[in-house]
Amino acid sequence: MSILLIINWDAIQADAVFVCSLISFLLQQLMISCVGIVSDSNEAGNRADIAMKLTEAVYRRTELETLKDRQDQLLLSVIPAYLTDKVSKSIIQSSSTAARNNNSKHHKLFHDLHVQVHDNVSILFADIVNFTVLAAQLTAKDLVRTLNELYSKFDKDAQKLQCMRIKFLGDCYYCVSGMPVNRPNHADMCVVMGLEMIKTIK
């Protein structure tokens, strides 16, 4: 704030009241300026605090979204996609119940079961013949790479043939047809899937 002050020295010498008023006015303006400076610095500090808190909130939200994506990927790797929403909601509900009860570990005797009944399905259990001999001939790294290539191809074939992989364990590959969507040709799809697996292994 700028003040333009024109002083008449003759008037000052003649009137003592005017001099006191002038000094009072100047002190008042000086005080207002000081208060404004302090106020501006406080506001700047408050804005910096708000910016820091906002940055921290954005970081935490991003971190939570990353963790949720990891959880979703983990769930998709072990359970069918059509069950992931139910299982995810169950996990969140269980965690919030534990938090409300102030327990770091919420103990339940029985966990929620997400069971659905499906009629008319076909299940394919496939085992690689002479896998033990093959495993003995390969290094651990080569064996894992070979199985990864096989199972990736099996998964693509299963998707194409409307089969759903249940799991694989070692050299065993399990898949099902006829669920979650009922298909009248579920048995045919499992047979074709088995034949495709034989072609892939050869």
Secondary structure, 3 states (H helix, E strand, C coil): CCCCCCCCHHHHHHCHHHHHHHHHHHHHHHHHHHHHHHHHHHHHHHHHHHHHHHHHHHHHHHHHHHHHHHHHHHHHHHCCHHHHHHHHHHHHHHHHHHHHCCCCCCCCCCCCCCCCCCCCCEEEEEECCCHHHHHHHCCHHHHHHHHHHHHHHHHHHHHHCCEEEEEEECCEEEEEECCCCCCCCHHHHHHHHHHHHHHHHC
